Amino acid sequence: MSGEKGIKQYLDDKGISQAYLSRKAQIPPDKLNLSLNGKRKLTLDEYATICEVLGVNTDKFLHPRVPIQGEVKEKNSLKH
């Protein structure tokens, strides 16, 4: 799961504490902190719950791992 850094930045920008999010999402504070600091991956359920608590879509903090179709064509054309 990616997006942990985006969640941390979102919390900072909105003035939401990790303690509040931990309580509302029912994720132990130590696990949440490790996840938001890149030392532990969030589970899909944890991520969905966090998005629900924050009132955002689940794609808010995700970035595609595969290139967009146009990017694939550009890379392939560079090989020729």
C-alpha positions as CSV (number, residue, x, y, z in Angstrom):
1,M,0.0,0.0,0.0
2,S,1.4,3.4,-0.9
3,G,0.1,6.8,0.2
4,E,1.3,6.8,3.8
5,K,3.4,9.9,3.2
6,G,0.4,11.6,1.6
7,I,-1.8,10.8,4.6
8,K,0.8,12.3,7.0
9,Q,1.0,15.4,4.9
10,Y,-2.8,15.7,4.7
11,L,-2.9,15.4,8.5
12,D,-0.3,18.1,8.9
13,D,-2.1,20.4,6.4
14,K,-5.5,20.0,8.1
15,G,-4.2,20.1,11.7
16,I,-5.4,16.6,12.5
17,S,-3.4,14.7,15.1
18,Q,-2.3,11.1,14.7
19,A,-3.9,10.5,18.1
20,Y,-7.3,11.6,16.8
21,L,-6.9,9.5,13.6
22,S,-5.8,6.5,15.7
23,R,-8.8,6.8,17.9
24,K,-11.3,7.3,15.2
25,A,-9.9,4.6,12.9
26,Q,-9.3,2.2,15.8
27,I,-5.7,1.6,14.7
28,P,-3.2,1.4,17.6
29,P,-1.2,4.6,17.8
30,D,2.2,2.8,17.5
31,K,1.1,1.0,14.3
32,L,-0.3,4.2,12.8
33,N,2.8,6.1,13.6
34,L,5.1,3.4,12.1
35,S,2.9,3.4,9.0
36,L,2.9,7.1,8.5
37,N,6.7,7.2,8.9
38,G,7.3,4.5,6.3
39,K,8.3,1.8,8.7
40,R,5.2,-0.3,8.3
41,K,2.7,-0.8,5.4
42,L,-1.0,-0.1,6.0
43,T,-3.3,-2.9,5.4
44,L,-6.1,-2.3,2.8
45,D,-8.7,-2.3,5.6
46,E,-6.7,0.3,7.6
47,Y,-6.2,2.5,4.6
48,A,-9.9,2.3,3.7
49,T,-10.9,3.1,7.3
50,I,-8.5,6.1,7.4
51,C,-10.0,7.5,4.2
52,E,-13.5,7.0,5.6
53,V,-12.5,8.9,8.8
54,L,-10.9,11.7,6.8
55,G,-13.9,11.9,4.5
56,V,-11.9,11.4,1.3
57,N,-12.0,8.9,-1.6
58,T,-9.7,5.9,-1.3
59,D,-7.8,7.1,-4.4
60,K,-6.9,10.4,-2.7
61,F,-3.4,9.3,-1.6
62,L,-2.6,6.6,-4.1
63,H,-0.3,7.0,-7.1
64,P,-0.5,4.6,-10.0
65,R,2.4,2.1,-10.1
66,V,2.0,1.4,-13.9
67,P,2.5,4.2,-16.4
68,I,-0.5,5.8,-18.0
69,Q,-1.2,4.5,-21.5
70,G,0.4,7.5,-23.3
71,E,3.6,7.1,-21.3
72,V,3.9,3.5,-22.4
73,K,3.7,4.6,-26.1
74,E,6.3,7.3,-25.6
75,K,8.8,4.9,-23.9
76,N,8.3,2.3,-26.5
77,S,8.9,4.8,-29.3
78,L,12.2,5.8,-27.7
79,K,13.5,2.2,-28.1
80,H,13.2,2.3,-32.0
